Amino acid sequence: MITFSKEQLKIPKMSRDVYLVTAGESEFRRAFPEKRQEELAIDALTMAAELIGTTPAKLKKFIHTCYYGYFADHFGDQLLGEAVIHDRLGLDPLGNVGIKTGGATGGSALWEAVKAVASGYSDCTLALGWERMDEVPTDEGNNYIACAADKDWETPMGHIYTGYYAVMAQRYWQIFGKSEPSFRETMAKIAVKNRGYAIHNPFAQGPMKITVKDVLESPIVAYPLRALDCCLMSVGSACCIVADKKTAYKLTDDPLLVHVGAGSHSLRVADRRDMQIPLLPHETKEQYADLGKRFPGGDRYPGFSGFLAARMACHYAYGMAGVKDPTKDLDFVELHDAFTISDIQSYEDVGIRPYGEGRTYVESGDCYVINPKTKKPGKLPANPSGGLIGCMHAVGATGLMQVCECGLHLWKKHADIHGSEARWRSFGKKKPRNWQDLTIKGAKRALAISHAGVGSHVTATIVERPEARLKGGK
């Protein structure tokens, strides 16, 4: 059984506060035959500069170190891709390093950038990620992605991540969904919601107005997961600029505090040892005392249905930010919905719902911007960007896109950016007549989860308005 020492559970204490100054993203598509990857990175940095009323040239003068995230050299047929991007952005000879942690790469790049500022090594850092997934066939791309599993033990069992998550979905459905057909419909509702939100996002790759029936009748990829349950393979870039307080306020009068925690777990899911559920601040040991009785077979943690890495990342991030109860202290979340089942699993790992009860988050309507049952704002909306299912999964950029989207709400710029006719036209798109402003009104604090593999690496990023800083934050 895994046990932790008090030293291992210590909440990180940064030497100084770190602020999110600005962020940006490119458009996301399945393919960009007309654009080089460097151009997409420039698009993201240009948006970040424009967001604070400056130019890329002026913004770059403040950057001291750079952290670049991209998942696979194979996609772009380019080793040391970070050196190419760094050069094209005009940031040589500043120090830079490439980051690779699978699907969590974007979040991990930001984690490193934040630590560089917190330590005092740099006053301002750039975290930028991208992925070029259009230069190989889809089946070959899935093969590359599956190489992030343990190739000796896990790869022979399925060789694509949809296969891994299909097995987890089957087990979760059997134990916590009690094999009820309605649980499969709950999964489908997530796809309907997220693809529907993407309709109102000009950056998004996969906007679709669909129904639960459409999801359930889409082609099977690996049962019970169907095509519309799965995230997108994407091309695009996103970035975040973080700085110390003095530098942040030189660049903008509205920076956001940022906290990042990280966790990991064995690639080999079958080797994940049984252990007691690590508790988040609002949980008690008693609430899980009868978990096996309520859900026979569900008392083995993390088993094949939970992500210990996400729980650990939140343990650190919540402690740093002073979050006591995510359902009360957070205003919305951007979760790593690689598959509809992983979205439900994440609800429990981050403490939005207790283990075994993730489906109630969807069924209650709490996860919607507007609760479909009450017609009032949802209690804790999830993935108003459209997430990985509706917006994109350009792997190295994904975690950074999520933080960028969180920032747009907190800066009260979400409607201006997403509703801009000029932006829609610049992407060769027509703004929908039924475009909706999905701004989370009055939001002060948000969480973004960047997740790799079957939970092998996870980062939890909390951004918050400085005037709303919680007591107890480190």
Secondary structure by P-SEA (a helix, b strand, c coil): cccccccccccccccbbbbbccccccccccccccccaaaaaaaaaaaaaaaaccccccccccccbbbbbbcccccccccaaaaaaaaaaccccccccccccccaaaaaaaaaaaaaaaaccccbbbbbbccccccccaaaaaaaaaccccccccccccccaaaaaaaaaaaaaaccccccaaaaaaaaaaaaaaaaaacccccccbbbbccaaaaaacccccccccccccccccccccbbbbbcaaaaaaaccbbbbbbbbbcccccccccccccccccccccccccccccccccccccccccccccaaaaaaaaaaaaaaccccccccccccccccccaaaaaaaaaaacccccccaaaaaaaccccccccccccccccccccccccccccccccaaaaaaaaaaaaaaacaaaaaaacaaaaaaaccccccccccccccccccbbbbbbcccccbbbbbbbbcccccccccc
